[in-house]
């Protein structure tokens, strides 16, 4: 069952990399398109990773508070700081994606 997703990823990678060997038009049209594709893909992966991290951190904090309700005030501040740092990493990926696509910088 694990072979199907791996084959899907390999086929997708082959389909995406095939245009990289094509001859570019004057002005680098294909290169800009691939950079935009990479920027969007990187941003999606960063957002997915931040969402997974935030979900797991929140679940762990809620489980900790559920086991020991008196620790809620001690768990809350580190949880908020951790969530803010995870969100900051996703925002850094957004800035990098914009800079790669040529919208800033």
KOLBAZA-337862 format. One record per residue: x, y, z of N, C-alpha, C, O, CB in turn. Coordinates in Angstrom, 3 decimals. Glycine has a CB too. Layout:
<nodes>
<node <X, Y, Z>, <X, Y, Z>, <X, Y, Z>, <X, Y, Z>, <X, Y, Z>>
...
</nodes>
This chain:
<nodes>
<node <0.811, -1.193, 0.000>, <0.000, 0.000, 0.000>, <0.857, 1.261, 0.000>, <0.416, 2.291, -0.510>, <-0.924, -0.004, 1.192>>
<node <2.060, 1.216, 0.551>, <2.918, 2.390, 0.575>, <3.564, 2.648, -0.781>, <4.124, 3.721, -1.006>, <3.987, 2.229, 1.634>>
<node <3.493, 1.687, -1.673>, <4.122, 1.824, -2.979>, <3.353, 2.794, -3.876>, <3.962, 3.481, -4.696>, <4.228, 0.464, -3.652>>
<node <2.040, 2.860, -3.737>, <1.218, 3.713, -4.602>, <1.544, 5.199, -4.397>, <1.743, 5.899, -5.390>, <-0.276, 3.461, -4.330>>
<node <1.610, 5.719, -3.159>, <1.973, 7.134, -3.010>, <3.388, 7.430, -3.499>, <3.640, 8.498, -4.057>, <1.842, 7.553, -1.558>>
<node <4.299, 6.508, -3.296>, <5.675, 6.726, -3.751>, <5.725, 6.796, -5.269>, <6.404, 7.656, -5.828>, <6.603, 5.608, -3.238>>
<node <5.011, 5.897, -5.940>, <4.966, 5.940, -7.403>, <4.298, 7.220, -7.893>, <4.719, 7.788, -8.900>, <4.223, 4.717, -7.952>>
<node <3.275, 7.674, -7.203>, <2.628, 8.925, -7.572>, <3.572, 10.108, -7.471>, <3.566, 10.987, -8.333>, <1.421, 9.160, -6.702>>
<node <4.381, 10.135, -6.424>, <5.352, 11.213, -6.246>, <6.412, 11.164, -7.340>, <6.808, 12.203, -7.868>, <6.013, 11.123, -4.859>>
<node <6.871, 9.971, -7.681>, <7.887, 9.826, -8.730>, <7.334, 10.285, -10.076>, <8.014, 10.996, -10.815>, <8.368, 8.361, -8.824>>
<node <6.111, 9.885, -10.395>, <5.510, 10.295, -11.670>, <5.311, 11.809, -11.697>, <5.574, 12.445, -12.718>, <4.160, 9.571, -11.897>>
<node <4.850, 12.392, -10.595>, <4.664, 13.840, -10.543>, <5.995, 14.567, -10.709>, <6.066, 15.580, -11.404>, <4.001, 14.248, -9.222>>
<node <7.043, 14.057, -10.078>, <8.359, 14.679, -10.211>, <8.864, 14.596, -11.648>, <9.455, 15.551, -12.153>, <9.360, 14.014, -9.264>>
<node <8.639, 13.479, -12.301>, <9.058, 13.356, -13.696>, <8.278, 14.296, -14.607>, <8.845, 14.857, -15.544>, <8.888, 11.920, -14.171>>
<node <7.001, 14.474, -14.348>, <6.204, 15.382, -15.166>, <6.598, 16.838, -14.949>, <6.546, 17.638, -15.884>, <4.730, 15.199, -14.864>>
<node <6.988, 17.186, -13.741>, <7.362, 18.557, -13.451>, <8.754, 18.872, -13.984>, <8.993, 19.991, -14.436>, <7.300, 18.815, -11.954>>
<node <9.672, 17.922, -13.943>, <11.042, 18.201, -14.358>, <11.234, 18.142, -15.859>, <12.243, 18.642, -16.355>, <11.975, 17.239, -13.703>>
<node <10.317, 17.557, -16.600>, <10.473, 17.465, -18.052>, <10.577, 18.843, -18.710>, <11.438, 19.006, -19.574>, <9.304, 16.696, -18.651>>
<node <9.764, 19.844, -18.364>, <9.918, 21.152, -19.000>, <11.233, 21.840, -18.672>, <11.613, 22.780, -19.370>, <8.790, 22.041, -18.599>>
<node <11.929, 21.413, -17.653>, <13.181, 22.051, -17.288>, <14.239, 21.845, -18.366>, <15.182, 22.632, -18.449>, <13.677, 21.514, -15.954>>
<node <14.111, 20.820, -19.185>, <15.077, 20.551, -20.241>, <14.683, 21.178, -21.567>, <15.424, 21.059, -22.543>, <15.245, 19.071, -20.414>>
<node <13.546, 21.837, -21.627>, <13.101, 22.464, -22.861>, <13.882, 23.747, -23.099>, <14.434, 24.333, -22.167>, <11.591, 22.749, -22.815>>
<node <13.923, 24.174, -24.342>, <14.613, 25.409, -24.687>, <13.774, 26.592, -24.223>, <12.559, 26.620, -24.419>, <14.887, 25.489, -26.213>>
<node <14.430, 27.560, -23.611>, <13.698, 28.697, -23.060>, <13.465, 29.747, -24.136>, <14.246, 29.894, -25.077>, <14.457, 29.309, -21.873>>
<node <12.391, 30.454, -23.969>, <12.072, 31.551, -24.872>, <12.920, 32.764, -24.504>, <13.429, 32.848, -23.387>, <10.561, 31.895, -24.816>>
<node <13.074, 33.709, -25.440>, <13.807, 34.930, -25.072>, <13.121, 35.627, -23.903>, <11.906, 35.822, -23.912>, <13.912, 35.893, -26.282>>
<node <13.886, 35.989, -22.927>, <13.324, 36.618, -21.735>, <13.160, 35.635, -20.583>, <12.757, 36.037, -19.492>, <11.988, 37.244, -22.062>>
<node <13.456, 34.376, -20.795>, <13.419, 33.394, -19.715>, <12.028, 33.078, -19.231>, <11.809, 33.000, -18.022>, <14.227, 33.873, -18.574>>
<node <11.073, 32.891, -20.132>, <9.694, 32.629, -19.743>, <9.529, 31.340, -18.962>, <8.799, 31.303, -17.971>, <8.827, 32.587, -20.957>>
<node <10.193, 30.290, -19.394>, <10.065, 29.002, -18.706>, <10.717, 29.039, -17.332>, <10.199, 28.461, -16.376>, <10.685, 27.885, -19.545>>
<node <11.852, 29.719, -17.235>, <12.539, 29.800, -15.945>, <11.678, 30.519, -14.912>, <11.598, 30.087, -13.762>, <13.885, 30.518, -16.100>>
<node <11.039, 31.606, -15.315>, <10.184, 32.336, -14.379>, <8.990, 31.482, -13.966>, <8.543, 31.545, -12.820>, <9.704, 33.658, -15.004>>
<node <8.476, 30.687, -14.897>, <7.355, 29.820, -14.561>, <7.740, 28.740, -13.564>, <6.989, 28.438, -12.637>, <6.803, 29.184, -15.810>>
<node <8.923, 28.160, -13.765>, <9.381, 27.122, -12.837>, <9.706, 27.706, -11.465>, <9.474, 27.067, -10.439>, <10.610, 26.407, -13.403>>
<node <10.246, 28.928, -11.457>, <10.524, 29.574, -10.170>, <9.212, 29.861, -9.442>, <9.116, 29.666, -8.231>, <11.331, 30.888, -10.373>>
<node <8.206, 30.321, -10.180>, <6.906, 30.573, -9.553>, <6.287, 29.273, -9.038>, <5.673, 29.251, -7.971>, <5.951, 31.256, -10.552>>
<node <6.452, 28.191, -9.801>, <5.952, 26.891, -9.358>, <6.666, 26.434, -8.090>, <6.033, 25.928, -7.163>, <6.125, 25.845, -10.467>>
<node <7.980, 26.613, -8.053>, <8.750, 26.227, -6.870>, <8.364, 27.080, -5.660>, <8.275, 26.574, -4.541>, <10.257, 26.356, -7.148>>
<node <8.135, 28.376, -5.891>, <7.747, 29.262, -4.790>, <6.395, 28.848, -4.217>, <6.222, 28.793, -2.999>, <7.696, 30.727, -5.266>>
<node <5.444, 28.558, -5.092>, <4.129, 28.129, -4.615>, <4.175, 26.796, -3.905>, <3.519, 26.610, -2.880>, <3.165, 28.048, -5.761>>
<node <4.953, 25.859, -4.447>, <5.074, 24.544, -3.825>, <5.757, 24.648, -2.465>, <5.336, 24.007, -1.502>, <5.853, 23.589, -4.737>>
<node <6.813, 25.459, -2.391>, <7.507, 25.644, -1.109>, <6.621, 26.285, -0.062>, <6.667, 25.917, 1.112>, <8.745, 26.489, -1.302>>
<node <5.812, 27.246, -0.489>, <4.897, 27.897, 0.442>, <3.841, 26.925, 0.947>, <3.485, 26.943, 2.125>, <4.230, 29.096, -0.220>>
<node <3.342, 26.079, 0.055>, <2.355, 25.079, 0.467>, <2.926, 24.086, 1.462>, <2.267, 23.729, 2.438>, <1.825, 24.339, -0.741>>
<node <4.147, 23.641, 1.216>, <4.784, 22.696, 2.135>, <5.036, 23.361, 3.492>, <4.836, 22.738, 4.534>, <6.113, 22.169, 1.539>>
<node <5.474, 24.625, 3.481>, <5.719, 25.329, 4.740>, <4.429, 25.520, 5.526>, <4.410, 25.346, 6.744>, <6.374, 26.684, 4.473>>
<node <3.352, 25.877, 4.833>, <2.075, 26.064, 5.517>, <1.560, 24.747, 6.078>, <1.020, 24.703, 7.184>, <1.042, 26.671, 4.566>>
<node <1.729, 23.673, 5.312>, <1.309, 22.358, 5.792>, <2.103, 21.953, 7.031>, <1.529, 21.455, 7.999>, <1.478, 21.304, 4.687>>
<node <3.415, 22.163, 7.006>, <4.250, 21.821, 8.162>, <3.898, 22.635, 9.392>, <3.855, 22.105, 10.502>, <5.707, 22.022, 7.827>>
<node <3.644, 23.936, 9.195>, <3.268, 24.783, 10.331>, <1.924, 24.359, 10.899>, <1.739, 24.348, 12.116>, <3.219, 26.258, 9.911>>
<node <0.988, 24.010, 10.031>, <-0.335, 23.580, 10.506>, <-0.248, 22.274, 11.287>, <-0.893, 22.126, 12.325>, <-1.299, 23.416, 9.325>>
<node <0.543, 21.332, 10.794>, <0.723, 20.059, 11.515>, <1.377, 20.311, 12.870>, <0.951, 19.748, 13.878>, <1.583, 19.067, 10.680>>
<node <2.410, 21.154, 12.900>, <3.094, 21.458, 14.155>, <2.187, 22.149, 15.159>, <2.205, 21.833, 16.349>, <4.300, 22.320, 13.889>>
<node <1.398, 23.090, 14.671>, <0.487, 23.793, 15.567>, <-0.589, 22.853, 16.103>, <-0.959, 22.939, 17.274>, <-0.158, 24.978, 14.848>>
<node <-1.081, 21.983, 15.279>, <-2.092, 21.023, 15.726>, <-1.554, 20.066, 16.769>, <-2.215, 19.778, 17.767>, <-2.622, 20.240, 14.552>>
<node <-0.351, 19.579, 16.528>, <0.235, 18.640, 17.501>, <0.567, 19.329, 18.819>, <0.369, 18.756, 19.890>, <1.500, 17.997, 16.925>>
<node <1.073, 20.562, 18.741>, <1.404, 21.294, 19.970>, <0.144, 21.606, 20.778>, <0.128, 21.473, 22.001>, <2.152, 22.601, 19.634>>
<node <-0.896, 22.016, 20.085>, <-2.148, 22.313, 20.781>, <-2.757, 21.054, 21.386>, <-3.273, 21.086, 22.503>, <-3.145, 22.967, 19.825>>
<node <-2.697, 19.953, 20.655>, <-3.230, 18.696, 21.185>, <-2.465, 18.254, 22.428>, <-3.059, 17.786, 23.399>, <-3.173, 17.599, 20.116>>
<node <-1.143, 18.406, 22.390>, <-0.347, 18.028, 23.561>, <-0.654, 18.928, 24.753>, <-0.725, 18.462, 25.890>, <1.149, 18.089, 23.231>>
<node <-0.836, 20.217, 24.488>, <-1.161, 21.137, 25.587>, <-2.528, 20.822, 26.180>, <-2.700, 20.841, 27.398>, <-1.127, 22.594, 25.098>>
<node <-3.498, 20.532, 25.320>, <-4.845, 20.217, 25.827>, <-4.836, 18.897, 26.602>, <-5.547, 18.758, 27.598>, <-5.862, 20.141, 24.658>>
<node <-4.045, 17.943, 26.155>, <-3.947, 16.682, 26.891>, <-3.296, 16.908, 28.252>, <-3.708, 16.325, 29.254>, <-3.148, 15.642, 26.083>>
<node <-2.272, 17.762, 28.273>, <-1.600, 18.070, 29.535>, <-2.552, 18.762, 30.505>, <-2.576, 18.444, 31.694>, <-0.369, 18.950, 29.286>>
<node <-3.335, 19.710, 29.995>, <-4.297, 20.406, 30.850>, <-5.405, 19.453, 31.291>, <-5.903, 19.555, 32.412>, <-4.898, 21.621, 30.115>>
<node <-5.788, 18.536, 30.420>, <-6.810, 17.558, 30.789>, <-6.345, 16.624, 31.890>, <-7.138, 16.212, 32.736>, <-7.216, 16.752, 29.582>>
<node <-5.067, 16.287, 31.883>, <-4.541, 15.397, 32.926>, <-4.315, 16.134, 34.245>, <-4.484, 15.572, 35.327>, <-3.232, 14.761, 32.462>>
<node <-3.927, 17.412, 34.128>, <-3.667, 18.201, 35.325>, <-4.229, 19.607, 35.113>, <-3.511, 20.479, 34.623>, <-2.139, 18.249, 35.648>>
<node <-5.481, 19.847, 35.466>, <-6.106, 21.153, 35.211>, <-5.427, 22.317, 35.931>, <-5.555, 23.463, 35.499>, <-7.549, 21.104, 35.617>>
<node <-4.719, 22.047, 37.007>, <-4.041, 23.122, 37.741>, <-2.845, 23.673, 36.973>, <-2.338, 24.741, 37.318>, <-3.587, 22.619, 39.105>>
<node <-2.380, 22.967, 35.934>, <-1.211, 23.415, 35.184>, <-1.576, 24.282, 33.984>, <-0.705, 24.618, 33.182>, <-0.416, 22.223, 34.721>>
<node <-2.836, 24.646, 33.848>, <-3.287, 25.390, 32.668>, <-2.562, 26.724, 32.526>, <-2.170, 27.095, 31.419>, <-4.791, 25.627, 32.740>>
<node <-2.376, 27.451, 33.625>, <-1.712, 28.751, 33.520>, <-0.224, 28.617, 33.207>, <0.356, 29.516, 32.597>, <-1.893, 29.531, 34.810>>
<node <0.403, 27.516, 33.610>, <1.817, 27.300, 33.300>, <2.030, 26.774, 31.890>, <3.115, 26.945, 31.336>, <2.422, 26.339, 34.293>>
<node <1.041, 26.147, 31.300>, <1.159, 25.595, 29.954>, <0.791, 26.636, 28.899>, <1.286, 26.583, 27.774>, <0.268, 24.358, 29.807>>
<node <-0.073, 27.577, 29.260>, <-0.627, 28.512, 28.278>, <0.437, 29.400, 27.631>, <0.464, 29.524, 26.406>, <-1.672, 29.382, 28.937>>
<node <1.312, 30.017, 28.425>, <2.306, 30.948, 27.876>, <3.301, 30.261, 26.947>, <3.524, 30.763, 25.845>, <3.057, 31.628, 29.004>>
<node <3.913, 29.137, 27.332>, <4.806, 28.470, 26.379>, <4.079, 28.000, 25.115>, <4.668, 27.980, 24.035>, <5.475, 27.284, 27.048>>
<node <2.810, 27.624, 25.245>, <2.040, 27.200, 24.078>, <1.877, 28.368, 23.104>, <2.082, 28.199, 21.902>, <0.657, 26.655, 24.506>>
<node <1.517, 29.530, 23.600>, <1.320, 30.691, 22.730>, <2.639, 31.105, 22.082>, <2.660, 31.445, 20.899>, <0.724, 31.870, 23.525>>
<node <3.728, 31.082, 22.829>, <5.036, 31.427, 22.259>, <5.423, 30.427, 21.169>, <5.905, 30.819, 20.106>, <6.120, 31.461, 23.364>>
<node <5.217, 29.159, 21.430>, <5.528, 28.133, 20.424>, <4.687, 28.273, 19.174>, <5.199, 28.129, 18.064>, <5.330, 26.755, 21.005>>
<node <3.405, 28.553, 19.335>, <2.532, 28.746, 18.177>, <2.950, 29.973, 17.376>, <2.907, 29.955, 16.146>, <1.072, 28.881, 18.624>>
<node <3.351, 31.034, 18.062>, <3.800, 32.238, 17.355>, <5.077, 31.967, 16.564>, <5.225, 32.460, 15.445>, <4.031, 33.388, 18.348>>
<node <5.997, 31.194, 17.128>, <7.228, 30.873, 16.408>, <6.951, 29.986, 15.194>, <7.587, 30.150, 14.153>, <8.222, 30.184, 17.343>>
<node <6.013, 29.053, 15.317>, <5.660, 28.209, 14.170>, <5.034, 29.043, 13.059>, <5.313, 28.834, 11.879>, <4.695, 27.090, 14.599>>
<node <4.187, 29.987, 13.447>, <3.560, 30.855, 12.453>, <4.593, 31.763, 11.795>, <4.484, 32.076, 10.609>, <2.451, 31.696, 13.100>>
<node <5.595, 32.186, 12.563>, <6.650, 33.023, 11.999>, <7.427, 32.272, 10.925>, <7.819, 32.865, 9.920>, <7.599, 33.499, 13.099>>
<node <7.653, 30.980, 11.124>, <8.349, 30.196, 10.098>, <7.545, 30.140, 8.809>, <8.118, 30.213, 7.722>, <8.623, 28.778, 10.603>>
<node <6.239, 30.013, 8.911>, <5.394, 30.015, 7.713>, <5.435, 31.386, 7.037>, <5.429, 31.463, 5.808>, <3.936, 29.636, 8.072>>
<node <5.476, 32.459, 7.810>, <5.566, 33.797, 7.222>, <6.917, 34.025, 6.553>, <6.987, 34.710, 5.533>, <5.329, 34.862, 8.292>>
<node <7.985, 33.469, 7.102>, <9.289, 33.548, 6.437>, <9.235, 32.841, 5.087>, <9.809, 33.327, 4.112>, <10.396, 32.927, 7.323>>
<node <8.561, 31.714, 5.020>, <8.411, 31.010, 3.746>, <7.623, 31.858, 2.750>, <7.916, 31.838, 1.555>, <7.714, 29.653, 3.957>>
<node <6.621, 32.607, 3.232>, <5.861, 33.497, 2.363>, <6.750, 34.597, 1.797>, <6.666, 34.910, 0.610>, <4.684, 34.109, 3.122>>
<node <7.589, 35.180, 2.623>, <8.501, 36.228, 2.164>, <9.480, 35.669, 1.132>, <9.754, 36.318, 0.122>, <9.271, 36.839, 3.357>>
<node <10.003, 34.476, 1.378>, <10.933, 33.853, 0.433>, <10.229, 33.541, -0.877>, <10.807, 33.736, -1.946>, <11.538, 32.569, 1.030>>
<node <8.992, 33.061, -0.815>, <8.242, 32.763, -2.040>, <7.991, 34.031, -2.837>, <8.112, 34.019, -4.062>, <6.908, 32.077, -1.707>>
<node <7.644, 35.127, -2.169>, <7.443, 36.387, -2.879>, <8.744, 36.880, -3.498>, <8.757, 37.399, -4.615>, <6.876, 37.448, -1.934>>
<node <9.828, 36.712, -2.766>, <11.110, 37.175, -3.296>, <11.552, 36.325, -4.493>, <12.155, 36.849, -5.429>, <12.183, 37.139, -2.195>>
<node <11.261, 35.036, -4.471>, <11.597, 34.182, -5.614>, <10.759, 34.530, -6.838>, <11.261, 34.500, -7.961>, <11.402, 32.711, -5.254>>
<node <9.513, 34.854, -6.635>, <8.644, 35.153, -7.773>, <8.861, 36.569, -8.300>, <8.266, 36.942, -9.311>, <7.186, 34.969, -7.379>>
<node <9.702, 37.364, -7.638>, <10.061, 38.679, -8.138>, <9.104, 39.784, -7.749>, <9.162, 40.865, -8.334>, <10.162, 38.632, -9.598>>
<node <8.240, 39.564, -6.801>, <7.278, 40.605, -6.417>, <7.867, 41.599, -5.436>, <7.423, 42.745, -5.367>, <6.040, 39.977, -5.815>>
<node <8.872, 41.166, -4.671>, <9.554, 42.107, -3.771>, <11.042, 41.953, -3.976>, <11.489, 40.981, -4.585>, <9.169, 41.862, -2.273>>
<node <11.791, 42.873, -3.491>, <13.238, 42.778, -3.536>, <13.745, 43.132, -4.851>, <14.956, 43.108, -5.073>, <13.705, 41.438, -3.178>>
</nodes>
